[in-house]
Amino acid sequence: LIPTANDYSYRFLPDSVDNFVAMVIQVKAASDAYVLLSSKPAEERLSKVYEIVLGGWRNSKSAIRKAKQGSNLAYVDSVGVLSKDEFRLFWVCWAHGRISVGKGDAVGQQEFMIYEDPTATSVRHVALSTGRESSGLWQMRGFKTLEDLAMISTDDSFRFLPDSLENFAAMILQVKTATDARILLSSKPSDDKTAQLYEIVLGG
């Protein structure tokens, strides 16, 4: 377990995340939990970073920034997303300059915040913090490579891939199932009723 004080000071994880593109964490805090994705292993003035705010503004909003206390590049309502009494589980993905955050431990699912960076920053280190209104307790639940994200298990609901396909016109995949494999080609990154889509059924 990793404790963080109510002083907005970052604790860097000891190991580099060079070979990874996502992580699963859980945190217990009343509000203001921060995740820093950094190009360097310490708080250096020239470090390029993404700052993710979970349950900021008294546990009412969450945000993604490209500097500590920088402008909010993504800013969403997230009332009650944190709890001081129980751990809450989140995933964070930074593949190909697409910074995305979701609830739970299935990367790509229950996504609630995204920032697409046209000039992506290299993510090599991770740090954790809590703000001045709350201390926190964190636990790392695992890191994911691109290969890990490419192996996807499904049940009876669609799982959206974490990366956009805007620059592609085709894909190759393999599947193992008894029946009813389905592929959804969608205009939006979640199961949105307003999305335009094609549904492909294999072995129905």
Secondary structure as UniProt FT lines:
FT   STRAND          2..4
FT   STRAND          11..12
FT   TURN            18..19
FT   STRAND          22..29
FT   STRAND          33..38
FT   TURN            45..46
FT   STRAND          49..55
FT   HELIX           56..59
FT   STRAND          61..65
FT   TURN            68..69
FT   STRAND          72..77
FT   TURN            79..80
FT   STRAND          88..93
FT   HELIX           95..97
FT   STRAND          98..103
FT   TURN            107..108
FT   STRAND          111..116
FT   STRAND          125..130
FT   TURN            132..133
FT   STRAND          136..144
FT   HELIX           146..150
FT   TURN            166..167
FT   STRAND          181..186
FT   TURN            193..194
FT   STRAND          197..202
//
